Amino acid sequence: MAQRPRIWLTPLHRVEWAHAIAQHMFRGTLSSQDAARLYTVFEADRSSGIWAETGIPEIAFETAVQLARKFGPRLGSRTLDTLHVASALELGAREFWTFDERQSKLAKAAGLTVR
C-alpha cells in the first residue's frame, strides 16, 4: 500500500469491512481475538492517513441507478456493487480494486481498469 497512491475509503467501505469481518466470525473462520486485531490494524491505518477518506458523492446514487438499468439485467449486479462502482466513477478513479467477481465485471463494463 505504501508504494501506491492513497486509496479512497468511503463510509460504504467501512460498512463492508465490518460486515466482512462479521461474516468470517459467523462462519467460524475468524476468532473474536483475530477480529479485534484486524479492527485495531484497520483503525491504525485510518489514523495514519493511509486511506483517503471521503464521502460518497451524491451523484453516485443516480449513477448507480443508471448502471443497474444498463448492466444489471446482463451481469446480475447488486445494489452495493453498483454503488461501489458508481462511487469510483464519480470520484474519478482510474483503477478499481476488488476481489468480488460481480463488481469486477461491472467495473470493467463501466470502463474502469480492474486490479
matplotlib code that plots the C-alpha trace (Angstrom):
import matplotlib.pyplot as plt

x = [0.0, 2.8, 4.0, 0.6, -1.3, -3.7, -6.9, -10.3, -12.2, -15.9, -18.4, -19.6, -16.2, -16.2, -19.6, -18.4, -15.3, -17.3, -19.7, -16.8, -15.2, -18.6, -19.2, -15.9, -16.7, -20.2, -18.6, -16.1, -13.1, -12.1, -11.8, -13.0, -9.4, -8.3, -11.3, -10.3, -6.7, -8.0, -10.2, -7.2, -4.9, -7.6, -8.2, -4.4, -4.2, -7.1, -5.3, -2.0, -3.7, -3.1, -6.6, -8.0, -11.3, -14.1, -17.9, -19.9, -20.7, -24.4, -24.5, -23.1, -26.7, -28.0, -25.0, -25.8, -29.4, -28.0, -25.5, -28.3, -30.5, -27.8, -25.8, -27.9, -30.0, -26.9, -24.5, -26.8, -25.2, -26.4, -27.2, -23.9, -21.9, -23.4, -22.9, -19.3, -18.6, -20.7, -18.7, -15.4, -16.6, -17.8, -14.6, -12.7, -10.9, -8.7, -8.4, -10.9, -9.7, -12.0, -12.0, -15.7, -16.4, -19.7, -18.1, -15.2, -17.4, -19.5, -16.4, -14.9, -18.2, -18.3, -14.8, -12.7, -9.4, -9.8, -7.0]
y = [0.0, 2.4, 2.2, 3.1, 6.3, 6.6, 4.6, 6.2, 5.0, 5.9, 5.2, 2.3, 0.7, 0.9, -0.8, -3.5, -4.1, -4.6, -7.0, -8.9, -9.4, -10.4, -12.9, -14.6, -14.8, -16.2, -18.9, -19.8, -18.8, -15.9, -15.8, -12.8, -12.1, -12.1, -9.9, -7.4, -7.4, -6.7, -3.8, -2.4, -2.5, -1.0, 1.9, 2.4, 2.6, 5.2, 7.2, 7.2, 8.5, 5.5, 5.9, 9.0, 9.3, 10.8, 10.8, 9.2, 11.8, 12.5, 12.0, 8.4, 7.3, 8.4, 6.8, 3.6, 3.7, 4.0, 1.2, -1.0, -0.3, -0.7, -3.7, -5.3, -7.5, -8.9, -9.1, -9.6, -6.6, -6.0, -2.6, -2.3, -3.4, -0.6, 1.9, 0.9, 1.2, 4.4, 6.0, 5.1, 6.6, 9.8, 10.2, 10.0, 6.6, 5.2, 1.8, -0.3, -2.9, -5.7, -9.4, -9.6, -11.2, -9.3, -6.0, -6.7, -7.5, -4.3, -2.1, -3.4, -2.9, 0.7, 1.3, 1.0, -0.9, -3.6, -4.8]
z = [0.0, 0.8, -2.8, -4.3, -4.3, -1.3, -1.7, -1.2, 1.9, 2.0, 4.7, 2.4, 2.6, 6.4, 6.5, 4.0, 6.1, 9.3, 7.6, 6.0, 9.5, 11.0, 8.2, 8.8, 12.5, 11.7, 9.5, 12.2, 10.1, 12.3, 16.1, 18.1, 19.1, 15.4, 14.5, 17.3, 15.9, 12.4, 13.6, 15.5, 12.5, 10.2, 12.6, 13.0, 9.2, 9.2, 11.8, 9.9, 6.8, 4.6, 3.2, 1.6, 3.5, 1.5, 1.4, -1.3, -4.0, -4.1, -7.9, -7.3, -6.4, -9.8, -11.5, -9.6, -10.9, -14.5, -14.0, -12.6, -15.6, -18.2, -16.8, -14.1, -16.4, -18.1, -15.1, -12.1, -10.3, -6.8, -5.2, -3.3, -6.4, -8.4, -5.6, -5.3, -9.0, -9.3, -6.4, -8.1, -11.4, -9.7, -7.7, -10.9, -10.3, -12.9, -11.2, -9.3, -6.8, -5.9, -5.1, -6.0, -9.3, -9.9, -9.0, -11.3, -14.3, -13.6, -13.2, -16.4, -18.3, -16.9, -18.3, -15.2, -15.1, -12.5, -10.3]

ax = plt.figure().add_subplot(projection="3d")
ax.plot(x, y, z, "-o")
ax.set_aspect("equal")
plt.show()
